[in-house]
């Protein structure tokens, strides 16, 4: 299940791969960025200002931190507006895209072809997703990890990566108790 301890990555300024997030305290180190002398903003090695974890992006991230399901930009926008936030749909789309590119949130493609997002733990994991209510939990699977390495090696591939989402009905939606 998604816990605060699992989500320490964005609070520490690092993404789920352990890399610094631009605009966060860990992302503003002097080794690779020169500060803008007028604004104090971080810049990349080309001198262009780097995007930061803005107020709107933090608002999006804070909401995703409170839910267990994947949400589309439209669903998140409606929820935020219903909570009284004045944020535009385009801002939600751009914020979610930035958070995904920064490795702070996970994204999946829904049955309708839309992209949905969720705040997840830093460690490599997979998801069990309820087809009915959308509840998602993180799971690890060493057998799957071993299998992917073995298949890659069998065909001469190195550094295999994979993304697995398992869909089904959660205990509440199927009317059966969890067996874990």
DRENTOR-418445 format. One record per residue: residue number from 0; residue in one letter; x, y, z of N, C-alpha, C in turn. Coordinates in steps of 0.2 Angstrom, whole numbers, plus 2048, in hexadecimal, padded with zeros to 3 digits. Layout:
N
    i  aa   nX   nY   nZ  caX  caY  caZ   cX   cY   cZ
  NUM   A    X    Y    Z    X    Y    Z    X    Y    Z
...
END
This chain:
180
    i  aa   nX   nY   nZ  caX  caY  caZ   cX   cY   cZ
    0   X  804  7FA  800  800  800  800  804  806  800
    1   X  802  80B  7FD  806  812  7FD  806  815  804
    2   X  80C  816  806  80D  819  80D  811  81F  80C
    3   X  811  823  812  816  829  812  81D  827  811
    4   X  81F  822  815  826  81F  814  828  81E  80D
    5   X  823  81B  809  824  819  802  825  81F  7FE
    6   X  822  825  800  822  82B  7FC  827  830  7FE
    7   X  82C  82E  802  831  832  804  835  835  7FE
    8   X  835  832  7F8  839  834  7F3  838  83C  7F1
    9   X  832  83E  7F0  831  845  7EE  832  849  7F4
   10   X  831  847  7FA  832  84C  7FF  83A  84D  800
   11   X  83E  848  7FF  845  849  7FF  848  84C  7F9
   12   X  844  84E  7F4  847  851  7EE  84A  84C  7E9
   13   X  848  846  7EA  84B  841  7E5  845  83D  7E2
   14   X  846  83B  7DC  841  837  7D9  841  82F  7DB
   15   X  83D  82B  7D8  83D  824  7DA  843  820  7D8
   16   X  847  823  7D4  84E  820  7D2  853  823  7D6
   17   X  852  828  7DB  857  82A  7DF  85A  831  7DC
   18   X  858  833  7D6  85B  839  7D3  858  83F  7D6
   19   X  85C  845  7D6  859  84B  7D9  853  84D  7D4
   20   X  84E  850  7D7  849  853  7D4  84A  85B  7D3
   21   X  84A  85D  7CD  84B  864  7CC  846  869  7D0
   22   X  849  86E  7D3  845  872  7D7  844  870  7DE
   23   X  846  86A  7E0  846  868  7E7  84D  869  7EA
   24   X  84D  869  7F0  853  86A  7F4  859  866  7F1
   25   X  857  85F  7F0  85D  85B  7EE  85E  85C  7E7
   26   X  859  85E  7E3  85A  860  7DC  85E  866  7DA
   27   X  860  86A  7DF  863  870  7DE  86A  870  7E1
   28   X  86E  86B  7DF  875  86A  7E1  879  86E  7DC
   29   X  87F  871  7DF  883  875  7DB  888  872  7D6
   30   X  888  86B  7D6  88C  867  7D2  88A  868  7CB
   31   X  884  868  7C9  881  868  7C2  87D  86E  7C0
   32   X  87C  872  7C5  877  878  7C4  87A  87E  7C6
   33   X  87A  883  7C2  87C  88A  7C4  875  88E  7C5
   34   X  875  892  7CB  870  896  7CD  86F  89C  7C8
   35   X  869  89E  7C7  867  8A4  7C3  869  8A9  7C8
   36   X  86D  8AE  7C6  86F  8B3  7CB  869  8B8  7CC
   37   X  865  8B9  7C8  85F  8BD  7C9  859  8BA  7CD
   38   X  858  8B4  7CB  852  8B1  7CE  854  8AC  7D3
   39   X  85A  8A9  7D3  85C  8A4  7D8  859  89D  7D6
   40   X  856  89D  7D0  853  897  7CD  859  892  7CB
   41   X  858  88C  7CB  85D  887  7C9  85D  887  7C1
   42   X  863  885  7BE  863  885  7B7  867  87E  7B6
   43   X  866  87C  7B0  869  876  7AE  870  877  7AB
   44   X  874  873  7A8  87A  874  7A6  87B  878  7A0
   45   X  875  879  79C  875  87E  797  873  885  799
   46   X  871  886  79F  870  88C  7A2  868  88E  7A2
   47   X  864  889  79F  85D  88A  79F  85A  889  7A5
   48   X  855  88D  7A8  852  88B  7AE  84F  884  7AE
   49   X  850  880  7B3  84C  87A  7B4  846  87B  7B7
   50   X  841  876  7B5  83A  877  7B8  83B  875  7BF
   51   X  836  877  7C3  837  876  7CB  830  873  7CD
   52   X  830  870  7D3  82A  86E  7D6  826  874  7D8
   53   X  822  876  7D4  81E  87C  7D5  818  87B  7DA
   54   X  815  880  7DC  80F  87F  7E1  80A  87B  7DE
   55   X  809  87C  7D7  804  878  7D4  806  870  7D4
   56   X  80C  86F  7D2  80E  868  7D2  80E  865  7D9
   57   X  810  869  7DE  810  866  7E5  808  865  7E7
   58   X  804  869  7E4  7FD  868  7E6  7FA  861  7E3
   59   X  7FC  860  7DD  7FB  85A  7D9  7FE  854  7DD
   60   X  804  854  7DF  808  84F  7E2  805  84E  7E9
   61   X  803  853  7ED  800  852  7F3  7F9  84E  7F2
   62   X  7F5  850  7ED  7EF  84C  7EC  7F0  845  7EB
   63   X  7F5  843  7E6  7F7  83D  7E4  7F9  839  7EA
   64   X  7FC  83C  7EF  7FF  839  7F5  7FA  836  7F9
   65   X  7F4  839  7F9  7EE  837  7FD  7E9  832  7FA
   66   X  7EB  82F  7F4  7E6  82B  7F1  7EA  824  7EF
   67   X  7E6  81F  7EF  7E9  818  7ED  7E8  816  7E6
   68   X  7E4  81A  7E2  7E3  818  7DB  7E6  81D  7D6
   69   X  7E7  81A  7D0  7EA  81E  7CA  7E4  823  7C8
   70   X  7E6  829  7C7  7E1  82E  7C5  7E4  831  7BE
   71   X  7DF  833  7BA  7E0  837  7B4  7E1  83E  7B5
   72   X  7E3  842  7B1  7E4  849  7B2  7DD  84C  7B3
   73   X  7D8  84A  7AF  7D1  84C  7B0  7CE  84B  7B6
   74   X  7CF  844  7B9  7CD  843  7BF  7D0  847  7C5
   75   X  7D6  848  7C4  7DA  84C  7C9  7D8  853  7C9
   76   X  7D7  856  7C3  7D5  85D  7C2  7CE  85E  7C6
   77   X  7C9  859  7C4  7C2  85A  7C7  7C3  85A  7CF
   78   X  7C7  855  7D1  7C7  854  7D9  7CA  85B  7DC
   79   X  7D0  85D  7D9  7D3  863  7DB  7CE  869  7DB
   80   X  7CA  86A  7D6  7C6  86F  7D5  7C0  86F  7DA
   81   X  7BE  869  7DB  7B9  867  7E0  7BB  869  7E7
   82   X  7C2  869  7E8  7C5  86A  7EF  7C6  872  7EF
   83   X  7C4  876  7EA  7C5  87D  7EA  7CB  880  7E7
   84   X  7CF  87B  7E4  7D6  87E  7E1  7D4  881  7DB
   85   X  7D8  886  7D9  7D7  889  7D3  7DD  887  7CE
   86   X  7DC  882  7CB  7E2  87F  7C7  7DF  87D  7C0
   87   X  7E2  87F  7BB  7DF  87D  7B4  7E1  876  7B2
   88   X  7DD  873  7AE  7DE  86C  7AB  7E5  86C  7A8
   89   X  7E7  871  7A4  7ED  871  7A0  7F3  870  7A5
   90   X  7F2  874  7AB  7F7  874  7B0  7F8  86D  7B3
   91   X  7F2  86A  7B4  7F2  863  7B7  7F6  85E  7B2
   92   X  7F4  85F  7AC  7F7  85A  7A7  7FF  85C  7A7
   93   X  801  862  7A7  808  863  7A7  80C  861  7AD
   94   X  808  862  7B3  80B  860  7B9  80C  859  7BA
   95   X  807  855  7B8  808  84E  7B8  80D  84B  7B3
   96   X  80E  84E  7AD  813  84C  7A9  81A  84E  7AC
   97   X  81B  853  7AF  821  855  7B2  823  850  7B8
   98   X  81E  84F  7BC  81F  84A  7C1  821  843  7BF
   99   X  81D  841  7BA  81F  83B  7B7  826  83B  7B4
  100   X  828  840  7B0  82F  840  7AD  834  841  7B3
  101   X  832  844  7B8  837  845  7BE  837  83E  7C2
  102   X  833  839  7C0  833  833  7C4  830  833  7CB
  103   X  82C  838  7CC  828  839  7D2  822  835  7D2
  104   X  81E  834  7CD  818  830  7CC  819  82B  7C7
  105   X  815  826  7C8  814  821  7C3  80E  822  7BE
  106   X  80F  820  7B8  809  821  7B3  807  81A  7B0
  107   X  801  819  7AF  7FF  813  7AB  7FA  816  7A6
  108   X  7F8  812  7A1  7F3  813  79C  7ED  80F  79E
  109   X  7E7  813  79E  7E1  810  7A0  7DE  80C  79A
  110   X  7D9  808  79B  7D5  805  796  7D3  809  790
  111   X  7D1  810  792  7CF  815  78D  7D5  818  789
  112   X  7DB  816  78B  7E1  819  788  7E3  820  78B
  113   X  7E0  822  791  7E2  827  795  7E8  826  799
  114   X  7EC  82A  79B  7F2  829  7A0  7EF  82B  7A6
  115   X  7F1  827  7AB  7EF  828  7B2  7F5  828  7B6
  116   X  7F5  82B  7BC  7FB  82C  7C0  7FA  82B  7C7
  117   X  7FF  829  7CB  7FF  827  7D2  806  828  7D5
  118   X  805  82B  7DB  80B  82C  7DF  80D  825  7E2
  119   X  813  823  7E1  816  81C  7E3  81C  81C  7E6
  120   X  81E  816  7E9  824  816  7ED  82A  817  7E8
  121   X  830  818  7EB  836  818  7E7  839  812  7E4
  122   X  838  80C  7E8  83A  806  7E6  837  803  7E0
  123   X  83A  7FF  7DC  837  7FC  7D6  831  7F7  7D8
  124   X  82C  7F8  7D5  826  7F4  7D7  821  7F4  7D1
  125   X  81C  7F0  7D2  816  7EF  7CD  810  7F1  7D1
  126   X  80A  7F1  7CD  804  7F3  7D0  7FF  7ED  7CF
  127   X  7FB  7EC  7D4  7F4  7E9  7D3  7EF  7EE  7D3
  128   X  7EB  7EE  7CE  7E6  7F3  7CD  7DF  7F0  7CC
  129   X  7DA  7F3  7D0  7D3  7F1  7D0  7D0  7F3  7C9
  130   X  7CD  7EF  7C5  7CA  7F1  7BF  7C3  7F5  7C1
  131   X  7C0  7F4  7C7  7BA  7F7  7C8  7BB  7FE  7CC
  132   X  7BF  7FE  7D1  7BF  804  7D5  7C6  808  7D4
  133   X  7CB  805  7D1  7D1  808  7CF  7D6  808  7D5
  134   X  7D4  805  7DA  7D9  805  7E0  7E0  801  7DD
  135   X  7E5  804  7DF  7EC  801  7DD  7F0  800  7E3
  136   X  7F4  7FA  7E3  7F8  7F9  7E8  7FF  7F7  7E5
  137   X  804  7F8  7E8  80B  7F7  7E6  80D  7F0  7E8
  138   X  810  7EC  7E4  812  7E5  7E5  819  7E4  7E2
  139   X  81D  7E0  7E5  824  7DE  7E3  823  7D7  7E1
  140   X  827  7D5  7DC  827  7CE  7DA  82E  7CC  7D8
  141   X  832  7C9  7DC  838  7C6  7DB  838  7C1  7D5
  142   X  833  7BD  7D5  833  7B8  7D0  832  7BB  7C9
  143   X  82F  7C1  7C8  82E  7C4  7C2  835  7C8  7C0
  144   X  838  7CA  7C5  83F  7CD  7C4  844  7C8  7C2
  145   X  844  7C2  7C5  849  7BD  7C2  847  7BB  7BB
  146   X  840  7BA  7BA  83E  7B8  7B3  840  7BD  7AE
  147   X  83F  7C3  7AF  841  7C8  7AA  848  7C9  7A9
  148   X  84C  7C8  7AE  854  7C7  7AD  856  7C1  7A9
  149   X  852  7BB  7AB  854  7B5  7A7  852  7B6  7A0
  150   X  84C  7B8  79E  84A  7B9  797  84E  7BD  794
  151   X  850  7C3  797  855  7C8  793  85B  7C4  792
  152   X  85E  7C1  797  865  7BE  796  864  7B8  790
  153   X  85F  7B5  790  85E  7AF  78B  85E  7B2  784
  154   X  85C  7B8  783  85D  7BB  77C  862  7C0  77C
  155   X  867  7C0  781  86D  7C5  780  86B  7CC  782
  156   X  866  7CD  785  864  7D4  787  867  7D6  78E
  157   X  869  7DC  78F  86C  7DE  796  868  7E4  798
  158   X  868  7E5  79F  865  7EA  7A2  85D  7EA  7A1
  159   X  85A  7E4  7A2  852  7E4  7A0  84E  7E9  7A5
  160   X  849  7EB  7A2  844  7EF  7A6  83D  7ED  7A4
  161   X  839  7EE  7A9  832  7EB  7A7  82D  7EF  7AC
  162   X  827  7F0  7AA  822  7F3  7AD  81C  7EE  7AD
  163   X  819  7ED  7B3  814  7E8  7B3  80E  7EB  7B8
  164   X  808  7EA  7B5  802  7EC  7B8  7FD  7E6  7B8
  165   X  7FB  7E4  7BD  7F6  7DE  7BE  7EF  7E1  7C0
  166   X  7EA  7DF  7BB  7E4  7E2  7BC  7DF  7DC  7BF
  167   X  7DB  7DE  7C3  7D6  7D9  7C6  7D1  7DD  7CA
  168   X  7CD  7D9  7CF  7C9  7DC  7D3  7CB  7DC  7DA
  169   X  7CB  7E2  7DE  7CE  7E2  7E5  7C9  7DE  7E9
  170   X  7CB  7DC  7EF  7C7  7D9  7F4  7C0  7DC  7F5
  171   X  7C0  7E3  7F6  7B9  7E6  7F7  7B5  7E5  7F1
  172   X  7B7  7E6  7EB  7B3  7E6  7E5  7B1  7DE  7E3
  173   X  7B5  7D9  7E5  7B3  7D3  7E3  7B0  7CF  7E9
  174   X  7AF  7D3  7EF  7AB  7D0  7F4  7AF  7CA  7F8
  175   X  7B6  7CA  7F7  7BA  7C5  7FA  7BF  7C8  7FE
  176   X  7C0  7C5  804  7C6  7C7  808  7CD  7C6  805
  177   X  7D1  7CB  807  7D8  7CB  804  7DB  7C5  808
  178   X  7E0  7C1  804  7E3  7BB  807  7EA  7BD  808
  179   X  7ED  7C3  809  7F4  7C4  80A  7F5  7C4  811
END
